[in-house]
Amino acid sequence: MRDIFEEKDRTRMRDEIAAFFKEEHDLELGVIGTGKILDFFQEMLGDRIYNKALDDAKQFYERYADNMETDYYALYKDIK
């Protein structure tokens, strides 16, 4: 598994995970526990989120290309 987060982001996310488990389940998790949870979700969801982002980008560019073609033909001048 490749780590996609910078260390400062990992630290912030581990802190948020620890706060969530403390608030929701009254569990105290340390750096190792929160790191393992973060790694688990990165492994389970990382590729799915990445693929979804690619699909969203493709849809955006398809709409952009459609608009570009419409704009292109809108530039044509009427010939009399």
Biopython code that builds the backbone (N, CA, C, O; Angstrom):
import numpy as np
from Bio.PDB.StructureBuilder import StructureBuilder

atoms = [
    (1, "MET", "N", (0.850, -1.185, 0.000)),
    (1, "MET", "CA", (0.000, 0.000, 0.000)),
    (1, "MET", "C", (0.889, 1.239, 0.000)),
    (1, "MET", "O", (1.855, 1.332, 0.757)),
    (2, "ARG", "N", (0.549, 2.162, -0.843)),
    (2, "ARG", "CA", (1.307, 3.405, -0.937)),
    (2, "ARG", "C", (0.580, 4.455, -0.117)),
    (2, "ARG", "O", (-0.644, 4.570, -0.185)),
    (3, "ASP", "N", (1.342, 5.225, 0.666)),
    (3, "ASP", "CA", (0.743, 6.263, 1.500)),
    (3, "ASP", "C", (0.528, 7.511, 0.659)),
    (3, "ASP", "O", (1.467, 8.034, 0.060)),
    (4, "ILE", "N", (-0.699, 7.981, 0.617)),
    (4, "ILE", "CA", (-1.028, 9.119, -0.230)),
    (4, "ILE", "C", (-1.092, 10.429, 0.553)),
    (4, "ILE", "O", (-1.316, 11.485, -0.039)),
    (5, "PHE", "N", (-0.902, 10.379, 1.858)),
    (5, "PHE", "CA", (-1.039, 11.568, 2.694)),
    (5, "PHE", "C", (0.307, 12.044, 3.201)),
    (5, "PHE", "O", (1.194, 11.243, 3.496)),
    (6, "GLU", "N", (0.450, 13.354, 3.299)),
    (6, "GLU", "CA", (1.630, 13.923, 3.932)),
    (6, "GLU", "C", (1.517, 13.710, 5.433)),
    (6, "GLU", "O", (0.421, 13.527, 5.962)),
    (7, "GLU", "N", (2.660, 13.734, 6.119)),
    (7, "GLU", "CA", (2.674, 13.431, 7.551)),
    (7, "GLU", "C", (1.788, 14.387, 8.357)),
    (7, "GLU", "O", (1.106, 13.953, 9.286)),
    (8, "LYS", "N", (1.790, 15.668, 8.018)),
    (8, "LYS", "CA", (0.936, 16.620, 8.766)),
    (8, "LYS", "C", (-0.540, 16.282, 8.584)),
    (8, "LYS", "O", (-1.330, 16.445, 9.514)),
    (9, "ASP", "N", (-0.921, 15.811, 7.390)),
    (9, "ASP", "CA", (-2.307, 15.411, 7.149)),
    (9, "ASP", "C", (-2.635, 14.135, 7.903)),
    (9, "ASP", "O", (-3.717, 14.009, 8.476)),
    (10, "ARG", "N", (-1.700, 13.183, 7.905)),
    (10, "ARG", "CA", (-1.917, 11.935, 8.660)),
    (10, "ARG", "C", (-2.105, 12.239, 10.142)),
    (10, "ARG", "O", (-2.982, 11.671, 10.792)),
    (11, "THR", "N", (-1.287, 13.127, 10.666)),
    (11, "THR", "CA", (-1.398, 13.489, 12.082)),
    (11, "THR", "C", (-2.757, 14.090, 12.387)),
    (11, "THR", "O", (-3.390, 13.725, 13.379)),
    (12, "ARG", "N", (-3.215, 15.014, 11.538)),
    (12, "ARG", "CA", (-4.526, 15.643, 11.731)),
    (12, "ARG", "C", (-5.637, 14.597, 11.658)),
    (12, "ARG", "O", (-6.557, 14.611, 12.476)),
    (13, "MET", "N", (-5.555, 13.693, 10.684)),
    (13, "MET", "CA", (-6.589, 12.665, 10.542)),
    (13, "MET", "C", (-6.573, 11.699, 11.724)),
    (13, "MET", "O", (-7.632, 11.287, 12.197)),
    (14, "ARG", "N", (-5.388, 11.335, 12.204)),
    (14, "ARG", "CA", (-5.315, 10.461, 13.390)),
    (14, "ARG", "C", (-5.958, 11.145, 14.588)),
    (14, "ARG", "O", (-6.667, 10.502, 15.362)),
    (15, "ASP", "N", (-5.713, 12.453, 14.748)),
    (15, "ASP", "CA", (-6.335, 13.200, 15.841)),
    (15, "ASP", "C", (-7.856, 13.209, 15.706)),
    (15, "ASP", "O", (-8.569, 13.069, 16.701)),
    (16, "GLU", "N", (-8.354, 13.372, 14.483)),
    (16, "GLU", "CA", (-9.798, 13.370, 14.249)),
    (16, "GLU", "C", (-10.401, 11.991, 14.514)),
    (16, "GLU", "O", (-11.502, 11.887, 15.055)),
    (17, "ILE", "N", (-9.688, 10.940, 14.138)),
    (17, "ILE", "CA", (-10.150, 9.578, 14.415)),
    (17, "ILE", "C", (-10.216, 9.347, 15.916)),
    (17, "ILE", "O", (-11.194, 8.800, 16.425)),
    (18, "ALA", "N", (-9.171, 9.765, 16.623)),
    (18, "ALA", "CA", (-9.148, 9.603, 18.085)),
    (18, "ALA", "C", (-10.315, 10.357, 18.721)),
    (18, "ALA", "O", (-10.975, 9.830, 19.617)),
    (19, "ALA", "N", (-10.576, 11.583, 18.266)),
    (19, "ALA", "CA", (-11.682, 12.375, 18.820)),
    (19, "ALA", "C", (-13.023, 11.706, 18.530)),
    (19, "ALA", "O", (-13.903, 11.684, 19.391)),
    (20, "PHE", "N", (-13.184, 11.161, 17.322)),
    (20, "PHE", "CA", (-14.430, 10.482, 16.965)),
    (20, "PHE", "C", (-14.673, 9.283, 17.888)),
    (20, "PHE", "O", (-15.764, 9.139, 18.440)),
    (21, "PHE", "N", (-13.664, 8.423, 18.056)),
    (21, "PHE", "CA", (-13.853, 7.232, 18.892)),
    (21, "PHE", "C", (-14.059, 7.601, 20.356)),
    (21, "PHE", "O", (-14.777, 6.902, 21.071)),
    (22, "LYS", "N", (-13.446, 8.675, 20.808)),
    (22, "LYS", "CA", (-13.654, 9.124, 22.187)),
    (22, "LYS", "C", (-15.086, 9.620, 22.358)),
    (22, "LYS", "O", (-15.757, 9.267, 23.328)),
    (23, "GLU", "N", (-15.551, 10.434, 21.423)),
    (23, "GLU", "CA", (-16.891, 11.021, 21.526)),
    (23, "GLU", "C", (-17.995, 9.991, 21.307)),
    (23, "GLU", "O", (-18.970, 9.955, 22.056)),
    (24, "GLU", "N", (-17.843, 9.156, 20.284)),
    (24, "GLU", "CA", (-18.904, 8.227, 19.907)),
    (24, "GLU", "C", (-18.907, 6.929, 20.717)),
    (24, "GLU", "O", (-19.967, 6.355, 20.970)),
    (25, "HIS", "N", (-17.731, 6.473, 21.119)),
    (25, "HIS", "CA", (-17.637, 5.154, 21.763)),
    (25, "HIS", "C", (-16.920, 5.178, 23.111)),
    (25, "HIS", "O", (-16.725, 4.134, 23.733)),
    (26, "ASP", "N", (-16.531, 6.368, 23.559)),
    (26, "ASP", "CA", (-15.798, 6.528, 24.813)),
    (26, "ASP", "C", (-14.558, 5.632, 24.859)),
    (26, "ASP", "O", (-14.244, 5.037, 25.890)),
    (27, "LEU", "N", (-13.860, 5.548, 23.725)),
    (27, "LEU", "CA", (-12.627, 4.761, 23.617)),
    (27, "LEU", "C", (-11.441, 5.681, 23.417)),
    (27, "LEU", "O", (-11.487, 6.609, 22.610)),
    (28, "GLU", "N", (-10.375, 5.416, 24.163)),
    (28, "GLU", "CA", (-9.129, 6.166, 24.006)),
    (28, "GLU", "C", (-8.221, 5.378, 23.066)),
    (28, "GLU", "O", (-7.795, 4.269, 23.390)),
    (29, "LEU", "N", (-7.927, 5.953, 21.902)),
    (29, "LEU", "CA", (-7.025, 5.311, 20.951)),
    (29, "LEU", "C", (-5.740, 6.113, 20.851)),
    (29, "LEU", "O", (-5.757, 7.344, 20.861)),
    (30, "GLY", "N", (-4.631, 5.405, 20.755)),
    (30, "GLY", "CA", (-3.346, 6.066, 20.614)),
    (30, "GLY", "C", (-2.954, 6.208, 19.157)),
    (30, "GLY", "O", (-3.749, 5.962, 18.250)),
    (31, "VAL", "N", (-1.715, 6.611, 18.958)),
    (31, "VAL", "CA", (-1.191, 6.848, 17.614)),
    (31, "VAL", "C", (-1.205, 5.572, 16.777)),
    (31, "VAL", "O", (-1.551, 5.606, 15.596)),
    (32, "ILE", "N", (-0.833, 4.460, 17.378)),
    (32, "ILE", "CA", (-0.792, 3.204, 16.623)),
    (32, "ILE", "C", (-2.201, 2.780, 16.217)),
    (32, "ILE", "O", (-2.425, 2.403, 15.066)),
    (33, "GLY", "N", (-3.148, 2.837, 17.144)),
    (33, "GLY", "CA", (-4.517, 2.438, 16.843)),
    (33, "GLY", "C", (-5.155, 3.313, 15.785)),
    (33, "GLY", "O", (-5.785, 2.809, 14.855)),
    (34, "THR", "N", (-4.995, 4.621, 15.920)),
    (34, "THR", "CA", (-5.586, 5.521, 14.939)),
    (34, "THR", "C", (-4.876, 5.400, 13.594)),
    (34, "THR", "O", (-5.502, 5.544, 12.545)),
    (35, "GLY", "N", (-3.577, 5.138, 13.622)),
    (35, "GLY", "CA", (-2.834, 4.926, 12.376)),
    (35, "GLY", "C", (-3.311, 3.689, 11.644)),
    (35, "GLY", "O", (-3.427, 3.693, 10.419)),
    (36, "LYS", "N", (-3.593, 2.615, 12.397)),
    (36, "LYS", "CA", (-4.084, 1.388, 11.768)),
    (36, "LYS", "C", (-5.479, 1.590, 11.174)),
    (36, "LYS", "O", (-5.783, 1.061, 10.105)),
    (37, "ILE", "N", (-6.315, 2.345, 11.858)),
    (37, "ILE", "CA", (-7.656, 2.637, 11.322)),
    (37, "ILE", "C", (-7.536, 3.450, 10.042)),
    (37, "ILE", "O", (-8.205, 3.160, 9.050)),
    (38, "LEU", "N", (-6.684, 4.467, 10.064)),
    (38, "LEU", "CA", (-6.473, 5.286, 8.873)),
    (38, "LEU", "C", (-5.939, 4.443, 7.720)),
    (38, "LEU", "O", (-6.406, 4.571, 6.588)),
    (39, "ASP", "N", (-4.966, 3.588, 7.999)),
    (39, "ASP", "CA", (-4.417, 2.703, 6.965)),
    (39, "ASP", "C", (-5.489, 1.765, 6.416)),
    (39, "ASP", "O", (-5.546, 1.525, 5.210)),
    (40, "PHE", "N", (-6.336, 1.235, 7.295)),
    (40, "PHE", "CA", (-7.413, 0.337, 6.875)),
    (40, "PHE", "C", (-8.345, 1.033, 5.884)),
    (40, "PHE", "O", (-8.643, 0.494, 4.818)),
    (41, "PHE", "N", (-8.805, 2.241, 6.245)),
    (41, "PHE", "CA", (-9.725, 2.943, 5.357)),
    (41, "PHE", "C", (-9.054, 3.408, 4.078)),
    (41, "PHE", "O", (-9.681, 3.439, 3.019)),
    (42, "GLN", "N", (-7.782, 3.770, 4.172)),
    (42, "GLN", "CA", (-7.060, 4.129, 2.957)),
    (42, "GLN", "C", (-6.976, 2.924, 2.031)),
    (42, "GLN", "O", (-7.167, 3.059, 0.823)),
    (43, "GLU", "N", (-6.696, 1.760, 2.577)),
    (43, "GLU", "CA", (-6.599, 0.535, 1.779)),
    (43, "GLU", "C", (-7.961, 0.149, 1.198)),
    (43, "GLU", "O", (-8.053, -0.232, 0.031)),
    (44, "MET", "N", (-9.012, 0.247, 2.006)),
    (44, "MET", "CA", (-10.336, -0.174, 1.571)),
    (44, "MET", "C", (-10.991, 0.812, 0.605)),
    (44, "MET", "O", (-11.692, 0.399, -0.319)),
    (45, "LEU", "N", (-10.769, 2.102, 0.809)),
    (45, "LEU", "CA", (-11.509, 3.109, 0.054)),
    (45, "LEU", "C", (-10.672, 3.886, -0.950)),
    (45, "LEU", "O", (-11.223, 4.501, -1.862)),
    (46, "GLY", "N", (-9.367, 3.869, -0.802)),
    (46, "GLY", "CA", (-8.502, 4.703, -1.630)),
    (46, "GLY", "C", (-8.714, 4.529, -3.116)),
    (46, "GLY", "O", (-8.921, 5.511, -3.828)),
    (47, "ASP", "N", (-8.668, 3.304, -3.597)),
    (47, "ASP", "CA", (-8.830, 3.063, -5.032)),
    (47, "ASP", "C", (-10.243, 3.396, -5.509)),
    (47, "ASP", "O", (-10.426, 3.887, -6.623)),
    (48, "ARG", "N", (-11.237, 3.129, -4.668)),
    (48, "ARG", "CA", (-12.617, 3.446, -5.043)),
    (48, "ARG", "C", (-12.810, 4.956, -5.183)),
    (48, "ARG", "O", (-13.441, 5.419, -6.134)),
    (49, "ILE", "N", (-12.271, 5.714, -4.244)),
    (49, "ILE", "CA", (-12.380, 7.171, -4.291)),
    (49, "ILE", "C", (-11.621, 7.704, -5.501)),
    (49, "ILE", "O", (-12.102, 8.601, -6.192)),
    (50, "TYR", "N", (-10.450, 7.161, -5.756)),
    (50, "TYR", "CA", (-9.644, 7.569, -6.907)),
    (50, "TYR", "C", (-10.408, 7.326, -8.212)),
    (50, "TYR", "O", (-10.479, 8.208, -9.068)),
    (51, "ASN", "N", (-10.976, 6.127, -8.358)),
    (51, "ASN", "CA", (-11.728, 5.809, -9.579)),
    (51, "ASN", "C", (-12.960, 6.695, -9.731)),
    (51, "ASN", "O", (-13.285, 7.114, -10.842)),
    (52, "LYS", "N", (-13.644, 6.983, -8.634)),
    (52, "LYS", "CA", (-14.805, 7.870, -8.680)),
    (52, "LYS", "C", (-14.378, 9.268, -9.127)),
    (52, "LYS", "O", (-15.076, 9.902, -9.918)),
    (53, "ALA", "N", (-13.248, 9.750, -8.633)),
    (53, "ALA", "CA", (-12.746, 11.063, -9.046)),
    (53, "ALA", "C", (-12.432, 11.073, -10.538)),
    (53, "ALA", "O", (-12.711, 12.057, -11.224)),
    (54, "LEU", "N", (-11.851, 9.979, -11.050)),
    (54, "LEU", "CA", (-11.590, 9.890, -12.486)),
    (54, "LEU", "C", (-12.890, 9.921, -13.287)),
    (54, "LEU", "O", (-12.979, 10.605, -14.306)),
    (55, "ASP", "N", (-13.895, 9.179, -12.825)),
    (55, "ASP", "CA", (-15.200, 9.181, -13.504)),
    (55, "ASP", "C", (-15.812, 10.585, -13.506)),
    (55, "ASP", "O", (-16.351, 11.032, -14.519)),
    (56, "ASP", "N", (-15.725, 11.272, -12.368)),
    (56, "ASP", "CA", (-16.264, 12.631, -12.284)),
    (56, "ASP", "C", (-15.519, 13.576, -13.227)),
    (56, "ASP", "O", (-16.141, 14.410, -13.885)),
    (57, "ALA", "N", (-14.200, 13.451, -13.297)),
    (57, "ALA", "CA", (-13.405, 14.294, -14.190)),
    (57, "ALA", "C", (-13.763, 14.013, -15.647)),
    (57, "ALA", "O", (-13.862, 14.936, -16.456)),
    (58, "LYS", "N", (-13.955, 12.742, -15.977)),
    (58, "LYS", "CA", (-14.328, 12.380, -17.349)),
    (58, "LYS", "C", (-15.660, 13.008, -17.722)),
    (58, "LYS", "O", (-15.797, 13.563, -18.812)),
    (59, "GLN", "N", (-16.638, 12.930, -16.838)),
    (59, "GLN", "CA", (-17.950, 13.535, -17.095)),
    (59, "GLN", "C", (-17.822, 15.047, -17.270)),
    (59, "GLN", "O", (-18.460, 15.629, -18.146)),
    (60, "PHE", "N", (-17.001, 15.679, -16.441)),
    (60, "PHE", "CA", (-16.800, 17.122, -16.549)),
    (60, "PHE", "C", (-16.232, 17.473, -17.916)),
    (60, "PHE", "O", (-16.724, 18.384, -18.581)),
    (61, "TYR", "N", (-15.190, 16.749, -18.337)),
    (61, "TYR", "CA", (-14.556, 17.065, -19.613)),
    (61, "TYR", "C", (-15.440, 16.706, -20.809)),
    (61, "TYR", "O", (-15.357, 17.355, -21.852)),
    (62, "GLU", "N", (-16.272, 15.698, -20.672)),
    (62, "GLU", "CA", (-17.226, 15.398, -21.746)),
    (62, "GLU", "C", (-18.222, 16.533, -21.906)),
    (62, "GLU", "O", (-18.527, 16.932, -23.030)),
    (63, "ARG", "N", (-18.738, 17.063, -20.794)),
    (63, "ARG", "CA", (-19.648, 18.207, -20.860)),
    (63, "ARG", "C", (-18.929, 19.430, -21.426)),
    (63, "ARG", "O", (-19.489, 20.180, -22.226)),
    (64, "TYR", "N", (-17.684, 19.619, -21.000)),
    (64, "TYR", "CA", (-16.882, 20.735, -21.492)),
    (64, "TYR", "C", (-16.676, 20.619, -23.000)),
    (64, "TYR", "O", (-16.803, 21.613, -23.716)),
    (65, "ALA", "N", (-16.362, 19.426, -23.489)),
    (65, "ALA", "CA", (-16.149, 19.203, -24.924)),
    (65, "ALA", "C", (-17.441, 19.443, -25.693)),
    (65, "ALA", "O", (-17.414, 20.032, -26.774)),
    (66, "ASP", "N", (-18.578, 18.996, -25.151)),
    (66, "ASP", "CA", (-19.867, 19.243, -25.805)),
    (66, "ASP", "C", (-20.136, 20.739, -25.919)),
    (66, "ASP", "O", (-20.575, 21.225, -26.961)),
    (67, "ASN", "N", (-19.867, 21.458, -24.842)),
    (67, "ASN", "CA", (-20.065, 22.912, -24.854)),
    (67, "ASN", "C", (-19.108, 23.578, -25.834)),
    (67, "ASN", "O", (-19.472, 24.541, -26.509)),
    (68, "MET", "N", (-17.891, 23.067, -25.911)),
    (68, "MET", "CA", (-16.909, 23.650, -26.803)),
    (68, "MET", "C", (-17.346, 23.488, -28.259)),
    (68, "MET", "O", (-17.183, 24.409, -29.060)),
    (69, "GLU", "N", (-17.893, 22.338, -28.602)),
    (69, "GLU", "CA", (-18.371, 22.126, -29.965)),
    (69, "GLU", "C", (-19.531, 23.070, -30.278)),
    (69, "GLU", "O", (-19.578, 23.656, -31.360)),
    (70, "THR", "N", (-20.447, 23.217, -29.358)),
    (70, "THR", "CA", (-21.568, 24.141, -29.541)),
    (70, "THR", "C", (-21.056, 25.569, -29.714)),
    (70, "THR", "O", (-21.514, 26.295, -30.596)),
    (71, "ASP", "N", (-20.113, 25.965, -28.876)),
    (71, "ASP", "CA", (-19.536, 27.310, -28.979)),
    (71, "ASP", "C", (-18.819, 27.499, -30.309)),
    (71, "ASP", "O", (-18.875, 28.577, -30.900)),
    (72, "TYR", "N", (-18.153, 26.463, -30.776)),
    (72, "TYR", "CA", (-17.435, 26.523, -32.053)),
    (72, "TYR", "C", (-18.404, 26.845, -33.188)),
    (72, "TYR", "O", (-18.161, 27.753, -33.983)),
    (73, "TYR", "N", (-19.486, 26.105, -33.255)),
    (73, "TYR", "CA", (-20.450, 26.334, -34.338)),
    (73, "TYR", "C", (-21.192, 27.659, -34.169)),
    (73, "TYR", "O", (-21.675, 28.224, -35.151)),
    (74, "ALA", "N", (-21.287, 28.151, -32.962)),
    (74, "ALA", "CA", (-21.922, 29.445, -32.718)),
    (74, "ALA", "C", (-21.085, 30.584, -33.317)),
    (74, "ALA", "O", (-21.609, 31.667, -33.577)),
    (75, "LEU", "N", (-19.808, 30.343, -33.533)),
    (75, "LEU", "CA", (-18.930, 31.376, -34.109)),
    (75, "LEU", "C", (-19.112, 31.535, -35.621)),
    (75, "LEU", "O", (-18.697, 32.543, -36.192)),
    (76, "TYR", "N", (-19.720, 30.560, -36.259)),
    (76, "TYR", "CA", (-19.927, 30.629, -37.705)),
    (76, "TYR", "C", (-20.763, 31.851, -38.058)),
    (76, "TYR", "O", (-21.687, 32.220, -37.333)),
    (77, "LYS", "N", (-20.428, 32.462, -39.164)),
    (77, "LYS", "CA", (-21.186, 33.604, -39.692)),
    (77, "LYS", "C", (-22.182, 33.103, -40.746)),
    (77, "LYS", "O", (-21.897, 32.178, -41.507)),
    (78, "ASP", "N", (-23.321, 33.723, -40.766)),
    (78, "ASP", "CA", (-24.303, 33.409, -41.806)),
    (78, "ASP", "C", (-23.772, 33.918, -43.142)),
    (78, "ASP", "O", (-23.293, 35.046, -43.256)),
    (79, "ILE", "N", (-23.871, 33.062, -44.137)),
    (79, "ILE", "CA", (-23.434, 33.443, -45.501)),
    (79, "ILE", "C", (-24.682, 33.765, -46.303)),
    (79, "ILE", "O", (-25.625, 32.975, -46.348)),
    (80, "LYS", "N", (-24.679, 34.937, -46.940)),
    (80, "LYS", "CA", (-25.861, 35.385, -47.695)),
    (80, "LYS", "C", (-25.653, 35.218, -49.141)),
    (80, "LYS", "O", (-26.538, 35.540, -49.934)),
]
sb = StructureBuilder()
sb.init_structure("model")
sb.init_model(0)
sb.init_chain("A")
sb.init_seg("    ")
for serial, (resi, resn, name, xyz) in enumerate(atoms, 1):
    if name == "N":
        sb.init_residue(resn, " ", resi, " ")
    sb.init_atom(name, np.array(xyz, "f"), 0.0, 1.0, " ", f" {name:<3s}", serial, name[0])
structure = sb.get_structure()
